[in-house]
Amino acid sequence: MRWAIVTGGSEREVAAYLPGNYRVAGAIDGGILITGTDEGGWTLEDYVVPRLASGMMGCRETNNENRSV
């Protein structure tokens, strides 16, 4: 399971950019927390981050110690 924090969009906007194997986990201080599992070519670094960037949203991976919903 991978976790990332997205900045620059609402939960609804972020969800619209995610593939089926990723989802919005909730809003946290500093952004929107997303979670998912890489499947095929639908990976965090090769698809999710560039896709969010195309919508002017930043995204950075985080670990379990840095998240709280």
PDB file of N, H, CA, C and O in Angstrom:
ATOM      1  N   MET A   1       0.857  -1.179   0.000  1.00  0.00           N
ATOM      2  CA  MET A   1       0.000   0.000   0.000  1.00  0.00           C
ATOM      3  C   MET A   1       0.900   1.238   0.000  1.00  0.00           C
ATOM      4  O   MET A   1       1.849   1.334   0.778  1.00  0.00           O
ATOM      5  N   ARG A   2       0.584   2.174  -0.881  1.00  0.00           N
ATOM      6  H   ARG A   2      -0.187   2.096  -1.513  1.00  0.00           H
ATOM      7  CA  ARG A   2       1.353   3.418  -0.957  1.00  0.00           C
ATOM      8  C   ARG A   2       0.456   4.570  -0.535  1.00  0.00           C
ATOM      9  O   ARG A   2      -0.763   4.530  -0.706  1.00  0.00           O
ATOM     10  N   TRP A   3       1.083   5.587   0.015  1.00  0.00           N
ATOM     11  H   TRP A   3       2.073   5.619   0.154  1.00  0.00           H
ATOM     12  CA  TRP A   3       0.382   6.773   0.506  1.00  0.00           C
ATOM     13  C   TRP A   3       1.066   8.003  -0.062  1.00  0.00           C
ATOM     14  O   TRP A   3       2.288   8.024  -0.209  1.00  0.00           O
ATOM     15  N   ALA A   4       0.285   9.028  -0.382  1.00  0.00           N
ATOM     16  H   ALA A   4      -0.707   9.011  -0.263  1.00  0.00           H
ATOM     17  CA  ALA A   4       0.845  10.284  -0.880  1.00  0.00           C
ATOM     18  C   ALA A   4      -0.040  11.448  -0.453  1.00  0.00           C
ATOM     19  O   ALA A   4      -1.232  11.280  -0.198  1.00  0.00           O
ATOM     20  N   ILE A   5       0.556  12.615  -0.382  1.00  0.00           N
ATOM     21  H   ILE A   5       1.525  12.751  -0.589  1.00  0.00           H
ATOM     22  CA  ILE A   5      -0.163  13.834  -0.051  1.00  0.00           C
ATOM     23  C   ILE A   5      -0.221  14.703  -1.297  1.00  0.00           C
ATOM     24  O   ILE A   5       0.798  14.981  -1.928  1.00  0.00           O
ATOM     25  N   VAL A   6      -1.429  15.126  -1.637  1.00  0.00           N
ATOM     26  H   VAL A   6      -2.257  14.900  -1.124  1.00  0.00           H
ATOM     27  CA  VAL A   6      -1.661  15.961  -2.815  1.00  0.00           C
ATOM     28  C   VAL A   6      -2.002  17.372  -2.355  1.00  0.00           C
ATOM     29  O   VAL A   6      -2.787  17.557  -1.425  1.00  0.00           O
ATOM     30  N   THR A   7      -1.414  18.357  -3.003  1.00  0.00           N
ATOM     31  H   THR A   7      -0.776  18.208  -3.758  1.00  0.00           H
ATOM     32  CA  THR A   7      -1.702  19.755  -2.696  1.00  0.00           C
ATOM     33  C   THR A   7      -2.226  20.446  -3.957  1.00  0.00           C
ATOM     34  O   THR A   7      -1.878  20.075  -5.078  1.00  0.00           O
ATOM     35  N   GLY A   8      -3.057  21.444  -3.749  1.00  0.00           N
ATOM     36  H   GLY A   8      -3.339  21.745  -2.839  1.00  0.00           H
ATOM     37  CA  GLY A   8      -3.526  22.256  -4.863  1.00  0.00           C
ATOM     38  C   GLY A   8      -4.868  21.859  -5.439  1.00  0.00           C
ATOM     39  O   GLY A   8      -5.243  22.352  -6.502  1.00  0.00           O
ATOM     40  N   GLY A   9      -5.601  20.986  -4.775  1.00  0.00           N
ATOM     41  H   GLY A   9      -5.296  20.585  -3.911  1.00  0.00           H
ATOM     42  CA  GLY A   9      -6.910  20.593  -5.285  1.00  0.00           C
ATOM     43  C   GLY A   9      -7.823  20.147  -4.158  1.00  0.00           C
ATOM     44  O   GLY A   9      -7.375  19.886  -3.041  1.00  0.00           O
ATOM     45  N   SER A  10      -9.107  20.062  -4.466  1.00  0.00           N
ATOM     46  H   SER A  10      -9.471  20.274  -5.374  1.00  0.00           H
ATOM     47  CA  SER A  10     -10.081  19.576  -3.490  1.00  0.00           C
ATOM     48  C   SER A  10     -10.126  18.041  -3.555  1.00  0.00           C
ATOM     49  O   SER A  10      -9.562  17.442  -4.470  1.00  0.00           O
ATOM     50  N   GLU A  11     -10.790  17.416  -2.596  1.00  0.00           N
ATOM     51  H   GLU A  11     -11.249  17.903  -1.852  1.00  0.00           H
ATOM     52  CA  GLU A  11     -10.927  15.964  -2.615  1.00  0.00           C
ATOM     53  C   GLU A  11     -11.589  15.506  -3.912  1.00  0.00           C
ATOM     54  O   GLU A  11     -11.168  14.516  -4.510  1.00  0.00           O
ATOM     55  N   ARG A  12     -12.610  16.215  -4.342  1.00  0.00           N
ATOM     56  H   ARG A  12     -12.952  17.019  -3.856  1.00  0.00           H
ATOM     57  CA  ARG A  12     -13.325  15.859  -5.560  1.00  0.00           C
ATOM     58  C   ARG A  12     -12.426  15.986  -6.794  1.00  0.00           C
ATOM     59  O   ARG A  12     -12.428  15.112  -7.661  1.00  0.00           O
ATOM     60  N   GLU A  13     -11.662  17.072  -6.866  1.00  0.00           N
ATOM     61  H   GLU A  13     -11.660  17.782  -6.161  1.00  0.00           H
ATOM     62  CA  GLU A  13     -10.759  17.269  -8.002  1.00  0.00           C
ATOM     63  C   GLU A  13      -9.686  16.186  -8.042  1.00  0.00           C
ATOM     64  O   GLU A  13      -9.400  15.627  -9.101  1.00  0.00           O
ATOM     65  N   VAL A  14      -9.097  15.893  -6.893  1.00  0.00           N
ATOM     66  H   VAL A  14      -9.329  16.347  -6.033  1.00  0.00           H
ATOM     67  CA  VAL A  14      -8.054  14.863  -6.828  1.00  0.00           C
ATOM     68  C   VAL A  14      -8.624  13.523  -7.273  1.00  0.00           C
ATOM     69  O   VAL A  14      -8.011  12.832  -8.087  1.00  0.00           O
ATOM     70  N   ALA A  15      -9.783  13.146  -6.753  1.00  0.00           N
ATOM     71  H   ALA A  15     -10.281  13.707  -6.092  1.00  0.00           H
ATOM     72  CA  ALA A  15     -10.401  11.858  -7.093  1.00  0.00           C
ATOM     73  C   ALA A  15     -10.611  11.709  -8.599  1.00  0.00           C
ATOM     74  O   ALA A  15     -10.478  10.613  -9.142  1.00  0.00           O
ATOM     75  N   ALA A  16     -10.936  12.803  -9.265  1.00  0.00           N
ATOM     76  H   ALA A  16     -11.044  13.694  -8.824  1.00  0.00           H
ATOM     77  CA  ALA A  16     -11.189  12.758 -10.707  1.00  0.00           C
ATOM     78  C   ALA A  16      -9.936  12.407 -11.509  1.00  0.00           C
ATOM     79  O   ALA A  16     -10.044  11.942 -12.643  1.00  0.00           O
ATOM     80  N   TYR A  17      -8.756  12.621 -10.941  1.00  0.00           N
ATOM     81  H   TYR A  17      -8.668  12.999 -10.020  1.00  0.00           H
ATOM     82  CA  TYR A  17      -7.500  12.356 -11.630  1.00  0.00           C
ATOM     83  C   TYR A  17      -6.919  10.980 -11.321  1.00  0.00           C
ATOM     84  O   TYR A  17      -5.926  10.587 -11.933  1.00  0.00           O
ATOM     85  N   LEU A  18      -7.509  10.244 -10.394  1.00  0.00           N
ATOM     86  H   LEU A  18      -8.316  10.564  -9.897  1.00  0.00           H
ATOM     87  CA  LEU A  18      -6.925   8.983  -9.947  1.00  0.00           C
ATOM     88  C   LEU A  18      -7.441   7.789 -10.746  1.00  0.00           C
ATOM     89  O   LEU A  18      -8.612   7.739 -11.121  1.00  0.00           O
ATOM     90  N   PRO A  19      -6.540   6.817 -11.004  1.00  0.00           N
ATOM     91  CA  PRO A  19      -6.997   5.573 -11.617  1.00  0.00           C
ATOM     92  C   PRO A  19      -7.739   4.727 -10.578  1.00  0.00           C
ATOM     93  O   PRO A  19      -7.733   5.064  -9.394  1.00  0.00           O
ATOM     94  N   GLY A  20      -8.362   3.659 -10.999  1.00  0.00           N
ATOM     95  H   GLY A  20      -8.367   3.385 -11.961  1.00  0.00           H
ATOM     96  CA  GLY A  20      -9.171   2.824 -10.119  1.00  0.00           C
ATOM     97  C   GLY A  20      -8.428   2.172  -8.966  1.00  0.00           C
ATOM     98  O   GLY A  20      -9.049   1.791  -7.973  1.00  0.00           O
ATOM     99  N   ASN A  21      -7.122   2.038  -9.075  1.00  0.00           N
ATOM    100  H   ASN A  21      -6.618   2.348  -9.881  1.00  0.00           H
ATOM    101  CA  ASN A  21      -6.355   1.396  -8.011  1.00  0.00           C
ATOM    102  C   ASN A  21      -5.862   2.394  -6.947  1.00  0.00           C
ATOM    103  O   ASN A  21      -5.150   2.003  -6.022  1.00  0.00           O
ATOM    104  N   TYR A  22      -6.229   3.657  -7.071  1.00  0.00           N
ATOM    105  H   TYR A  22      -6.808   3.975  -7.822  1.00  0.00           H
ATOM    106  CA  TYR A  22      -5.907   4.673  -6.057  1.00  0.00           C
ATOM    107  C   TYR A  22      -7.199   5.366  -5.647  1.00  0.00           C
ATOM    108  O   TYR A  22      -8.146   5.439  -6.431  1.00  0.00           O
ATOM    109  N   ARG A  23      -7.237   5.875  -4.416  1.00  0.00           N
ATOM    110  H   ARG A  23      -6.468   5.816  -3.780  1.00  0.00           H
ATOM    111  CA  ARG A  23      -8.439   6.562  -3.924  1.00  0.00           C
ATOM    112  C   ARG A  23      -8.044   7.661  -2.945  1.00  0.00           C
ATOM    113  O   ARG A  23      -6.943   7.659  -2.394  1.00  0.00           O
ATOM    114  N   VAL A  24      -8.958   8.591  -2.744  1.00  0.00           N
ATOM    115  H   VAL A  24      -9.852   8.593  -3.192  1.00  0.00           H
ATOM    116  CA  VAL A  24      -8.778   9.638  -1.746  1.00  0.00           C
ATOM    117  C   VAL A  24      -9.086   9.023  -0.386  1.00  0.00           C
ATOM    118  O   VAL A  24     -10.142   8.418  -0.201  1.00  0.00           O
ATOM    119  N   ALA A  25      -8.171   9.175   0.559  1.00  0.00           N
ATOM    120  H   ALA A  25      -7.313   9.666   0.408  1.00  0.00           H
ATOM    121  CA  ALA A  25      -8.373   8.661   1.917  1.00  0.00           C
ATOM    122  C   ALA A  25      -8.949   9.737   2.830  1.00  0.00           C
ATOM    123  O   ALA A  25      -9.552   9.417   3.854  1.00  0.00           O
ATOM    124  N   GLY A  26      -8.773  11.012   2.474  1.00  0.00           N
ATOM    125  H   GLY A  26      -8.283  11.272   1.642  1.00  0.00           H
ATOM    126  CA  GLY A  26      -9.321  12.098   3.271  1.00  0.00           C
ATOM    127  C   GLY A  26      -8.438  13.322   3.264  1.00  0.00           C
ATOM    128  O   GLY A  26      -7.309  13.304   2.773  1.00  0.00           O
ATOM    129  N   ALA A  27      -8.983  14.384   3.822  1.00  0.00           N
ATOM    130  H   ALA A  27      -9.900  14.399   4.220  1.00  0.00           H
ATOM    131  CA  ALA A  27      -8.238  15.639   3.931  1.00  0.00           C
ATOM    132  C   ALA A  27      -7.404  15.599   5.208  1.00  0.00           C
ATOM    133  O   ALA A  27      -7.864  15.130   6.248  1.00  0.00           O
ATOM    134  N   ILE A  28      -6.190  16.090   5.116  1.00  0.00           N
ATOM    135  H   ILE A  28      -5.817  16.472   4.270  1.00  0.00           H
ATOM    136  CA  ILE A  28      -5.313  16.203   6.278  1.00  0.00           C
ATOM    137  C   ILE A  28      -4.711  17.589   6.268  1.00  0.00           C
ATOM    138  O   ILE A  28      -4.833  18.326   5.289  1.00  0.00           O
ATOM    139  N   ASP A  29      -4.062  17.938   7.357  1.00  0.00           N
ATOM    140  H   ASP A  29      -3.963  17.339   8.151  1.00  0.00           H
ATOM    141  CA  ASP A  29      -3.374  19.218   7.427  1.00  0.00           C
ATOM    142  C   ASP A  29      -2.293  19.233   6.350  1.00  0.00           C
ATOM    143  O   ASP A  29      -1.365  18.426   6.393  1.00  0.00           O
ATOM    144  N   GLY A  30      -2.404  20.118   5.416  1.00  0.00           N
ATOM    145  H   GLY A  30      -3.158  20.773   5.382  1.00  0.00           H
ATOM    146  CA  GLY A  30      -1.404  20.222   4.362  1.00  0.00           C
ATOM    147  C   GLY A  30      -1.813  19.622   3.041  1.00  0.00           C
ATOM    148  O   GLY A  30      -1.037  19.688   2.087  1.00  0.00           O
ATOM    149  N   GLY A  31      -3.005  19.034   2.933  1.00  0.00           N
ATOM    150  H   GLY A  31      -3.635  18.981   3.707  1.00  0.00           H
ATOM    151  CA  GLY A  31      -3.410  18.505   1.632  1.00  0.00           C
ATOM    152  C   GLY A  31      -4.444  17.406   1.705  1.00  0.00           C
ATOM    153  O   GLY A  31      -5.188  17.279   2.678  1.00  0.00           O
ATOM    154  N   ILE A  32      -4.469  16.611   0.642  1.00  0.00           N
ATOM    155  H   ILE A  32      -3.864  16.714  -0.148  1.00  0.00           H
ATOM    156  CA  ILE A  32      -5.383  15.493   0.502  1.00  0.00           C
ATOM    157  C   ILE A  32      -4.549  14.219   0.515  1.00  0.00           C
ATOM    158  O   ILE A  32      -3.591  14.095  -0.247  1.00  0.00           O
ATOM    159  N   LEU A  33      -4.905  13.281   1.369  1.00  0.00           N
ATOM    160  H   LEU A  33      -5.684  13.381   1.989  1.00  0.00           H
ATOM    161  CA  LEU A  33      -4.196  12.014   1.453  1.00  0.00           C
ATOM    162  C   LEU A  33      -4.807  11.029   0.473  1.00  0.00           C
ATOM    163  O   LEU A  33      -6.022  10.829   0.454  1.00  0.00           O
ATOM    164  N   ILE A  34      -3.945  10.406  -0.353  1.00  0.00           N
ATOM    165  H   ILE A  34      -2.959  10.568  -0.338  1.00  0.00           H
ATOM    166  CA  ILE A  34      -4.406   9.365  -1.261  1.00  0.00           C
ATOM    167  C   ILE A  34      -3.689   8.067  -0.926  1.00  0.00           C
ATOM    168  O   ILE A  34      -2.602   8.079  -0.348  1.00  0.00           O
ATOM    169  N   THR A  35      -4.292   6.966  -1.286  1.00  0.00           N
ATOM    170  H   THR A  35      -5.175   6.956  -1.755  1.00  0.00           H
ATOM    171  CA  THR A  35      -3.698   5.663  -1.042  1.00  0.00           C
ATOM    172  C   THR A  35      -4.032   4.729  -2.188  1.00  0.00           C
ATOM    173  O   THR A  35      -5.035   4.907  -2.878  1.00  0.00           O
ATOM    174  N   GLY A  36      -3.181   3.732  -2.384  1.00  0.00           N
ATOM    175  H   GLY A  36      -2.366   3.588  -1.824  1.00  0.00           H
ATOM    176  CA  GLY A  36      -3.443   2.757  -3.426  1.00  0.00           C
ATOM    177  C   GLY A  36      -2.307   1.771  -3.572  1.00  0.00           C
ATOM    178  O   GLY A  36      -1.302   1.829  -2.862  1.00  0.00           O
ATOM    179  N   THR A  37      -2.496   0.865  -4.514  1.00  0.00           N
ATOM    180  H   THR A  37      -3.312   0.819  -5.091  1.00  0.00           H
ATOM    181  CA  THR A  37      -1.512  -0.166  -4.808  1.00  0.00           C
ATOM    182  C   THR A  37      -1.180  -0.089  -6.286  1.00  0.00           C
ATOM    183  O   THR A  37      -2.077  -0.001  -7.124  1.00  0.00           O
ATOM    184  N   ASP A  38       0.094  -0.123  -6.608  1.00  0.00           N
ATOM    185  H   ASP A  38       0.823  -0.195  -5.928  1.00  0.00           H
ATOM    186  CA  ASP A  38       0.507  -0.095  -8.005  1.00  0.00           C
ATOM    187  C   ASP A  38       0.054  -1.378  -8.703  1.00  0.00           C
ATOM    188  O   ASP A  38       0.218  -2.478  -8.176  1.00  0.00           O
ATOM    189  N   GLU A  39      -0.518  -1.215  -9.895  1.00  0.00           N
ATOM    190  H   GLU A  39      -0.651  -0.321 -10.323  1.00  0.00           H
ATOM    191  CA  GLU A  39      -0.963  -2.349 -10.698  1.00  0.00           C
ATOM    192  C   GLU A  39      -0.619  -2.073 -12.145  1.00  0.00           C
ATOM    193  O   GLU A  39      -1.013  -1.047 -12.700  1.00  0.00           O
ATOM    194  N   GLY A  40       0.111  -2.981 -12.754  1.00  0.00           N
ATOM    195  H   GLY A  40       0.430  -3.814 -12.303  1.00  0.00           H
ATOM    196  CA  GLY A  40       0.505  -2.796 -14.153  1.00  0.00           C
ATOM    197  C   GLY A  40       1.250  -1.493 -14.326  1.00  0.00           C
ATOM    198  O   GLY A  40       2.198  -1.222 -13.589  1.00  0.00           O
ATOM    199  N   GLY A  41       0.848  -0.688 -15.273  1.00  0.00           N
ATOM    200  H   GLY A  41       0.077  -0.908 -15.871  1.00  0.00           H
ATOM    201  CA  GLY A  41       1.480   0.611 -15.494  1.00  0.00           C
ATOM    202  C   GLY A  41       0.876   1.737 -14.680  1.00  0.00           C
ATOM    203  O   GLY A  41       1.303   2.885 -14.807  1.00  0.00           O
ATOM    204  N   TRP A  42      -0.107   1.438 -13.847  1.00  0.00           N
ATOM    205  H   TRP A  42      -0.454   0.506 -13.743  1.00  0.00           H
ATOM    206  CA  TRP A  42      -0.793   2.446 -13.048  1.00  0.00           C
ATOM    207  C   TRP A  42      -0.060   2.595 -11.713  1.00  0.00           C
ATOM    208  O   TRP A  42      -0.560   2.171 -10.671  1.00  0.00           O
ATOM    209  N   THR A  43       1.123   3.200 -11.756  1.00  0.00           N
ATOM    210  H   THR A  43       1.529   3.544 -12.603  1.00  0.00           H
ATOM    211  CA  THR A  43       1.945   3.353 -10.561  1.00  0.00           C
ATOM    212  C   THR A  43       1.927   4.796 -10.068  1.00  0.00           C
ATOM    213  O   THR A  43       1.581   5.721 -10.802  1.00  0.00           O
ATOM    214  N   LEU A  44       2.306   4.957  -8.814  1.00  0.00           N
ATOM    215  H   LEU A  44       2.587   4.206  -8.217  1.00  0.00           H
ATOM    216  CA  LEU A  44       2.334   6.296  -8.226  1.00  0.00           C
ATOM    217  C   LEU A  44       3.282   7.206  -8.993  1.00  0.00           C
ATOM    218  O   LEU A  44       2.893   8.302  -9.395  1.00  0.00           O
ATOM    219  N   GLU A  45       4.518   6.768  -9.199  1.00  0.00           N
ATOM    220  H   GLU A  45       4.833   5.877  -8.872  1.00  0.00           H
ATOM    221  CA  GLU A  45       5.510   7.651  -9.825  1.00  0.00           C
ATOM    222  C   GLU A  45       5.349   7.780 -11.333  1.00  0.00           C
ATOM    223  O   GLU A  45       5.680   8.827 -11.890  1.00  0.00           O
ATOM    224  N   ASP A  46       4.855   6.753 -12.007  1.00  0.00           N
ATOM    225  H   ASP A  46       4.586   5.902 -11.554  1.00  0.00           H
ATOM    226  CA  ASP A  46       4.779   6.800 -13.468  1.00  0.00           C
ATOM    227  C   ASP A  46       3.429   7.247 -14.015  1.00  0.00           C
ATOM    228  O   ASP A  46       3.339   7.614 -15.187  1.00  0.00           O
ATOM    229  N   TYR A  47       2.374   7.227 -13.198  1.00  0.00           N
ATOM    230  H   TYR A  47       2.446   6.929 -12.247  1.00  0.00           H
ATOM    231  CA  TYR A  47       1.071   7.655 -13.692  1.00  0.00           C
ATOM    232  C   TYR A  47       0.406   8.685 -12.787  1.00  0.00           C
ATOM    233  O   TYR A  47       0.011   9.753 -13.253  1.00  0.00           O
ATOM    234  N   VAL A  48       0.279   8.376 -11.503  1.00  0.00           N
ATOM    235  H   VAL A  48       0.600   7.508 -11.124  1.00  0.00           H
ATOM    236  CA  VAL A  48      -0.506   9.234 -10.601  1.00  0.00           C
ATOM    237  C   VAL A  48       0.127  10.616 -10.450  1.00  0.00           C
ATOM    238  O   VAL A  48      -0.557  11.625 -10.624  1.00  0.00           O
ATOM    239  N   VAL A  49       1.414  10.681 -10.132  1.00  0.00           N
ATOM    240  H   VAL A  49       1.970   9.861  -9.990  1.00  0.00           H
ATOM    241  CA  VAL A  49       2.070  11.980  -9.932  1.00  0.00           C
ATOM    242  C   VAL A  49       2.031  12.832 -11.203  1.00  0.00           C
ATOM    243  O   VAL A  49       1.650  14.000 -11.128  1.00  0.00           O
ATOM    244  N   PRO A  50       2.414  12.288 -12.376  1.00  0.00           N
ATOM    245  CA  PRO A  50       2.325  13.113 -13.596  1.00  0.00           C
ATOM    246  C   PRO A  50       0.892  13.517 -13.943  1.00  0.00           C
ATOM    247  O   PRO A  50       0.664  14.627 -14.425  1.00  0.00           O
ATOM    248  N   ARG A  51      -0.055  12.649 -13.708  1.00  0.00           N
ATOM    249  H   ARG A  51       0.130  11.748 -13.316  1.00  0.00           H
ATOM    250  CA  ARG A  51      -1.467  12.956 -14.010  1.00  0.00           C
ATOM    251  C   ARG A  51      -1.946  14.111 -13.135  1.00  0.00           C
ATOM    252  O   ARG A  51      -2.588  15.038 -13.630  1.00  0.00           O
ATOM    253  N   LEU A  52      -1.640  14.062 -11.839  1.00  0.00           N
ATOM    254  H   LEU A  52      -1.119  13.309 -11.437  1.00  0.00           H
ATOM    255  CA  LEU A  52      -2.015  15.154 -10.938  1.00  0.00           C
ATOM    256  C   LEU A  52      -1.312  16.446 -11.335  1.00  0.00           C
ATOM    257  O   LEU A  52      -1.905  17.523 -11.273  1.00  0.00           O
ATOM    258  N   ALA A  53      -0.044  16.342 -11.744  1.00  0.00           N
ATOM    259  H   ALA A  53       0.438  15.468 -11.794  1.00  0.00           H
ATOM    260  CA  ALA A  53       0.708  17.528 -12.161  1.00  0.00           C
ATOM    261  C   ALA A  53       0.063  18.179 -13.382  1.00  0.00           C
ATOM    262  O   ALA A  53       0.124  19.399 -13.532  1.00  0.00           O
ATOM    263  N   SER A  54      -0.549  17.386 -14.252  1.00  0.00           N
ATOM    264  H   SER A  54      -0.598  16.395 -14.130  1.00  0.00           H
ATOM    265  CA  SER A  54      -1.217  17.956 -15.423  1.00  0.00           C
ATOM    266  C   SER A  54      -2.404  18.827 -15.018  1.00  0.00           C
ATOM    267  O   SER A  54      -2.841  19.685 -15.785  1.00  0.00           O
ATOM    268  N   GLY A  55      -2.920  18.605 -13.818  1.00  0.00           N
ATOM    269  H   GLY A  55      -2.565  17.908 -13.195  1.00  0.00           H
ATOM    270  CA  GLY A  55      -4.005  19.419 -13.277  1.00  0.00           C
ATOM    271  C   GLY A  55      -3.510  20.461 -12.290  1.00  0.00           C
ATOM    272  O   GLY A  55      -4.286  21.005 -11.504  1.00  0.00           O
ATOM    273  N   MET A  56      -2.205  20.737 -12.335  1.00  0.00           N
ATOM    274  H   MET A  56      -1.574  20.295 -12.973  1.00  0.00           H
ATOM    275  CA  MET A  56      -1.577  21.748 -11.478  1.00  0.00           C
ATOM    276  C   MET A  56      -1.655  21.388  -9.990  1.00  0.00           C
ATOM    277  O   MET A  56      -1.803  22.270  -9.144  1.00  0.00           O
ATOM    278  N   MET A  57      -1.555  20.092  -9.672  1.00  0.00           N
ATOM    279  H   MET A  57      -1.435  19.375 -10.359  1.00  0.00           H
ATOM    280  CA  MET A  57      -1.552  19.630  -8.294  1.00  0.00           C
ATOM    281  C   MET A  57      -0.213  18.976  -7.990  1.00  0.00           C
ATOM    282  O   MET A  57       0.332  18.241  -8.815  1.00  0.00           O
ATOM    283  N   GLY A  58       0.305  19.245  -6.818  1.00  0.00           N
ATOM    284  H   GLY A  58      -0.137  19.842  -6.149  1.00  0.00           H
ATOM    285  CA  GLY A  58       1.542  18.620  -6.378  1.00  0.00           C
ATOM    286  C   GLY A  58       1.236  17.316  -5.669  1.00  0.00           C
ATOM    287  O   GLY A  58       0.145  17.138  -5.126  1.00  0.00           O
ATOM    288  N   CYS A  59       2.195  16.405  -5.673  1.00  0.00           N
ATOM    289  H   CYS A  59       3.081  16.549  -6.114  1.00  0.00           H
ATOM    290  CA  CYS A  59       1.994  15.116  -5.022  1.00  0.00           C
ATOM    291  C   CYS A  59       3.337  14.609  -4.525  1.00  0.00           C
ATOM    292  O   CYS A  59       4.326  14.614  -5.259  1.00  0.00           O
ATOM    293  N   ARG A  60       3.363  14.170  -3.265  1.00  0.00           N
ATOM    294  H   ARG A  60       2.560  14.167  -2.669  1.00  0.00           H
ATOM    295  CA  ARG A  60       4.594  13.582  -2.728  1.00  0.00           C
ATOM    296  C   ARG A  60       4.235  12.368  -1.889  1.00  0.00           C
ATOM    297  O   ARG A  60       3.274  12.378  -1.120  1.00  0.00           O
ATOM    298  N   GLU A  61       5.028  11.328  -2.057  1.00  0.00           N
ATOM    299  H   GLU A  61       5.809  11.320  -2.682  1.00  0.00           H
ATOM    300  CA  GLU A  61       4.793  10.103  -1.300  1.00  0.00           C
ATOM    301  C   GLU A  61       5.136  10.322   0.164  1.00  0.00           C
ATOM    302  O   GLU A  61       6.035  11.095   0.495  1.00  0.00           O
ATOM    303  N   THR A  62       4.423   9.646   1.018  1.00  0.00           N
ATOM    304  H   THR A  62       3.692   9.018   0.748  1.00  0.00           H
ATOM    305  CA  THR A  62       4.659   9.722   2.449  1.00  0.00           C
ATOM    306  C   THR A  62       4.605   8.308   3.010  1.00  0.00           C
ATOM    307  O   THR A  62       4.190   7.375   2.323  1.00  0.00           O
ATOM    308  N   ASN A  63       5.026   8.154   4.259  1.00  0.00           N
ATOM    309  H   ASN A  63       5.364   8.912   4.817  1.00  0.00           H
ATOM    310  CA  ASN A  63       4.950   6.833   4.876  1.00  0.00           C
ATOM    311  C   ASN A  63       3.914   6.865   5.993  1.00  0.00           C
ATOM    312  O   ASN A  63       3.357   7.922   6.291  1.00  0.00           O
ATOM    313  N   ASN A  64       3.657   5.737   6.602  1.00  0.00           N
ATOM    314  H   ASN A  64       4.109   4.879   6.359  1.00  0.00           H
ATOM    315  CA  ASN A  64       2.633   5.632   7.629  1.00  0.00           C
ATOM    316  C   ASN A  64       2.888   6.544   8.827  1.00  0.00           C
ATOM    317  O   ASN A  64       1.944   6.958   9.500  1.00  0.00           O
ATOM    318  N   GLU A  65       4.141   6.857   9.095  1.00  0.00           N
ATOM    319  H   GLU A  65       4.908   6.521   8.549  1.00  0.00           H
ATOM    320  CA  GLU A  65       4.456   7.713  10.252  1.00  0.00           C
ATOM    321  C   GLU A  65       4.045   9.159  10.035  1.00  0.00           C
ATOM    322  O   GLU A  65       3.855   9.897  11.001  1.00  0.00           O
ATOM    323  N   ASN A  66       3.905   9.579   8.771  1.00  0.00           N
ATOM    324  H   ASN A  66       4.060   8.979   7.986  1.00  0.00           H
ATOM    325  CA  ASN A  66       3.617  10.977   8.465  1.00  0.00           C
ATOM    326  C   ASN A  66       2.159  11.261   8.148  1.00  0.00           C
ATOM    327  O   ASN A  66       1.822  12.378   7.755  1.00  0.00           O
ATOM    328  N   ARG A  67       1.297  10.282   8.309  1.00  0.00           N
ATOM    329  H   ARG A  67       1.571   9.375   8.628  1.00  0.00           H
ATOM    330  CA  ARG A  67      -0.088  10.500   7.906  1.00  0.00           C
ATOM    331  C   ARG A  67      -1.024  10.363   9.108  1.00  0.00           C
ATOM    332  O   ARG A  67      -0.764   9.611  10.048  1.00  0.00           O
ATOM    333  N   SER A  68      -2.108  11.109   9.042  1.00  0.00           N
ATOM    334  H   SER A  68      -2.319  11.720   8.279  1.00  0.00           H
ATOM    335  CA  SER A  68      -3.187  10.969  10.019  1.00  0.00           C
ATOM    336  C   SER A  68      -4.438  11.563   9.406  1.00  0.00           C
ATOM    337  O   SER A  68      -4.433  12.697   8.929  1.00  0.00           O
ATOM    338  N   VAL A  69      -5.488  10.802   9.423  1.00  0.00           N
ATOM    339  H   VAL A  69      -5.492   9.880   9.810  1.00  0.00           H
ATOM    340  CA  VAL A  69      -6.754  11.254   8.841  1.00  0.00           C
ATOM    341  C   VAL A  69      -7.740  11.448   9.965  1.00  0.00           C
ATOM    342  O   VAL A  69      -8.886  11.828   9.723  1.00  0.00           O
TER     343      VAL A  69
END
